[in-house]
Amino acid sequence: MELGSAEHKQKLLHGILRVALKTATAGFLLGIVLILPSLLRENTFSIGLAYAGYAVIGVSLIWSLSIAWKKYQRIIKPFDATFKRDH
């Protein structure tokens, strides 16, 4: 694989997406764990945990999109400018 090739760019994008997906998945799993008690027994505490679970899921999705966007702007955006001047 040559530096600056299409394959190189594809692998960089794949890496960025993998990090974002792992972050979103971790938040989703933690949120589901917090929501589960409200499905088993409904009381004030479990409903509070469910709200916290929904918040964790939402924040992790926003955080993973933010990470992916920042990495894209920092790595992929200047990619073409850096490697196209050699040709």
C-alpha positions in Angstrom: 0.0 0.0 0.0 1.5 3.3 -1.1 1.2 6.4 1.1 -1.5 8.6 -0.4 -3.2 5.9 -2.4 -6.9 5.3 -2.5 -6.4 2.2 -0.4 -4.6 4.3 2.2 -7.4 6.8 2.3 -10.0 4.0 2.6 -8.1 2.4 5.5 -8.0 5.8 7.3 -11.7 6.2 6.9 -12.3 2.6 8.0 -10.3 3.3 11.2 -12.2 6.5 11.9 -15.6 4.8 11.5 -14.4 1.8 13.7 -13.5 4.1 16.6 -16.9 6.0 16.3 -18.8 2.7 16.1 -17.0 1.3 19.2 -17.8 4.5 21.2 -21.4 4.4 20.2 -21.7 0.7 21.0 -20.2 1.1 24.4 -22.7 3.9 25.2 -25.6 1.9 23.8 -24.7 -1.1 25.9 -24.3 0.9 29.1 -27.6 2.7 28.4 -29.4 -0.6 27.9 -28.0 -1.9 31.2 -29.4 1.2 33.0 -32.8 0.8 31.3 -33.2 -2.9 32.2 -34.3 -2.4 35.8 -37.3 -0.3 34.7 -38.5 -3.1 32.5 -38.3 -5.6 35.3 -39.8 -3.5 38.2 -41.2 -0.1 37.8 -40.5 2.3 40.6 -39.1 5.8 41.0 -35.5 4.6 41.2 -35.6 2.4 38.2 -37.4 5.1 36.1 -34.6 7.5 37.1 -32.0 4.9 36.0 -34.0 4.6 32.7 -33.8 8.3 32.1 -30.0 8.2 32.8 -29.7 5.3 30.3 -31.5 7.3 27.6 -29.2 10.2 28.4 -26.1 8.0 28.2 -27.2 6.6 24.8 -27.9 10.1 23.4 -24.7 11.5 24.7 -22.6 8.6 23.4 -24.1 9.0 19.9 -23.4 12.7 19.9 -19.9 12.1 21.3 -19.1 9.4 18.7 -20.3 11.6 15.8 -18.2 14.4 17.2 -15.1 12.2 17.4 -15.6 11.0 13.8 -16.1 14.5 12.5 -13.0 15.9 14.3 -10.9 13.1 13.0 -12.2 13.5 9.5 -11.5 17.2 9.5 -8.0 16.7 10.9 -6.9 13.6 8.9 -9.0 13.2 5.7 -9.7 16.8 4.8 -6.0 17.7 4.2 -5.3 14.3 2.8 -6.0 15.3 -0.9 -4.1 18.5 -0.6 -1.1 16.8 0.9 -0.8 13.9 -1.5 -2.1 15.4 -4.8 0.8 17.9 -5.1 3.3 15.1 -5.9 1.4 14.1 -9.1 
